[in-house]
Amino acid sequence: MTKINAFWFRRDLRIEDNAGLYHALKSGNRVQCFFLFDRNILDKLEEKGDARVHFIHDAIKELAEQLKEYDASIDVRYGEPIKLWKKILKDYEVEAVYSNRDYEPYAEDRDNEVKVLLEKHKVKWQSYKDHVIFESDEVLKDDGKPYTVFTPYKRKWIKKLESKVNSKRESYYFKSYPTKQYAGSLHKSKPKDMPSLQDMGFKASEIKFPSKEVPQKIIKQYDVLRNFPAKNGTSRLGVHFRFGTISIRDKARKAAKLNDTFLSELVWRDFYSQILAHFPHVAEDAFRDKYERVEWRYDEEDFQKWCDGMTGYPIVDAGMRELNATGYMHNRVRMITASFLTKHLLIDWRWGEAYFAKKLLDFDLSSNNGGWQWASGSGTDAAPYFRIFNPTTQLTKFDKDLKYVKQWVPEYGTDDYPEPMVDHKEARERCLSRYKEAFADL
């Protein structure tokens, strides 16, 4: 057998500007690409028409077509990763496995298990930073501790970015990896069959996936238009960042030149990633311990009304229906719907977090968790518990012409539309009272 190095695609589904693939191709051996559909993840998905599985499947097919141009292939398998790697090590003479790092708890546990297996077979493991601009230990306070407030974190993030500038006056941290330049190192092999969606127990989704290409004017006007859900004012690149079908470095490089507010959104992404790394308990519990004392309402009927977009508050309902239909929700509306669930309905933020995790195309554990804890007041840099969005005021400010509401709640203004399930003033007072009771003896 020909000795190869393996490149394991995960959350980096592209060839160009791929750090791990770049280093694999420069390693000296021929490189065979792999992708593993992980049963440990897929078996937990409730919806067999899950659009994210379809998205990944399409992205892998696109990779396969691109690799064919170099007389190479991607070996795609379905099963439990440790079992699949045992089989791969029998099928190939592997000297080293290259990958990009994945920072979610399950992924780290999986990778550690695979590393042990590889070590037993005297196979090296090489991993690289590709999914973020700065990893968890790269932006720290002067005393070496992690930041828990965004603004000083962002200042340090920007300072570090500007501290190392290459000859083209662009940050070293935005450098591109010219992967295609070394594509001649790919292992020459014929196209391989890959498992179909049906083979894995899934079916095609009817959801339309957003484009990788974003008009420059959207980024330039991002700070002006981003809060208005009826306008085409956001990039909708979240799913591409999530699965790495675009380079975070490339988009950050362009954002730094075009719009500081858009760049800030990418900083938030790094911020929440490092919070999860330094404070792993947030995946299950409140960042701020005292918020575990809040007496939540676990009302399944009220929760279902929120899920279905039947709360009687049109901007909340529009957001939930958009999410259910498209796998996307405008960021301003995400804050409004999350605030409504946790403050107006006093339902545990973890219920909302789990629902978004099930529905969002761009679901990312650290960002989703950070956003929900922000809304409930329990997280880092969170909205104070007494900040309670008024959904009627939010509608007036951000969708005064009702274009967004009419798109998703066509029965609004008719007898078919439900009355508000709670009175805003009463819900606000109940929320304040419940939170104060939780913190009374602290």
Stockholm file with secondary structure:
# STOCKHOLM 1.0

chainA/1-442         MTKINAFWFRRDLRIEDNAGLYHALKSGNRVQCFFLFDRNILDKLEEKGDARVHFIHDAIKELAEQLKEYDASIDVRYGEPIKLWKKILKDYEVEAVYSNRDYEPYAEDRDNEVKVLLEKHKVKWQSYKDHVIFESDEVLKDDGKPYTVFTPYKRKWIKKLESKVNSKRESYYFKSYPTKQYAGSLHKSKPKDMPSLQDMGFKASEIKFPSKEVPQKIIKQYDVLRNFPAKNGTSRLGVHFRFGTISIRDKARKAAKLNDTFLSELVWRDFYSQILAHFPHVAEDAFRDKYERVEWRYDEEDFQKWCDGMTGYPIVDAGMRELNATGYMHNRVRMITASFLTKHLLIDWRWGEAYFAKKLLDFDLSSNNGGWQWASGSGTDAAPYFRIFNPTTQLTKFDKDLKYVKQWVPEYGTDDYPEPMVDHKEARERCLSRYKEAFADL
#=GR chainA/1-442 SS CCEEEEEEESSCCCSTTCHHHHHHHTSSSEEEEEEEEEHHHHTTCSCTTCHHHHHHHHHHHHHHHHHHTTTBCEEEEEECHHHHHHHHHHHSEEEEEEEECCCSHHHHHHHHHHHHHHHHTTCEEEEECCSCSSCTTTSCCTTSCCCCSHHHHHHHHHHHHHHSBCTTSSBGGGCCCCGGGGGGGBCBCCCCCCCCTGGGTCCCCCCCCCCSCCCHHHHHTHHHHTTCTTSSCSCCCHHHHHHTSSCHHHHHHHHHHHCHHHHHHHHHHHHHHHHHHHCGGGGTSCSSGGGGGSCCCCCHHHHHHHHHTCSSCHHHHHHHHHHHHHSCCCHHHHHHHHHIIIIISCCCHHHHHHHHHHHCTTCCHHHHHHHHHHHHTCSTTCCCTTCCCCHHHHHHHHCTTCHHHHHHCTTTTSTTSCCCSSCHHHHHHHHHHHHHHHHTTC
#=GC SS_cons         CCEEEEEEESSCCCSTTCHHHHHHHTSSSEEEEEEEEEHHHHTTCSCTTCHHHHHHHHHHHHHHHHHHTTTBCEEEEEECHHHHHHHHHHHSEEEEEEEECCCSHHHHHHHHHHHHHHHHTTCEEEEECCSCSSCTTTSCCTTSCCCCSHHHHHHHHHHHHHHSBCTTSSBGGGCCCCGGGGGGGBCBCCCCCCCCTGGGTCCCCCCCCCCSCCCHHHHHTHHHHTTCTTSSCSCCCHHHHHHTSSCHHHHHHHHHHHCHHHHHHHHHHHHHHHHHHHCGGGGTSCSSGGGGGSCCCCCHHHHHHHHHTCSSCHHHHHHHHHHHHHSCCCHHHHHHHHHIIIIISCCCHHHHHHHHHHHCTTCCHHHHHHHHHHHHTCSTTCCCTTCCCCHHHHHHHHCTTCHHHHHHCTTTTSTTSCCCSSCHHHHHHHHHHHHHHHHTTC
//
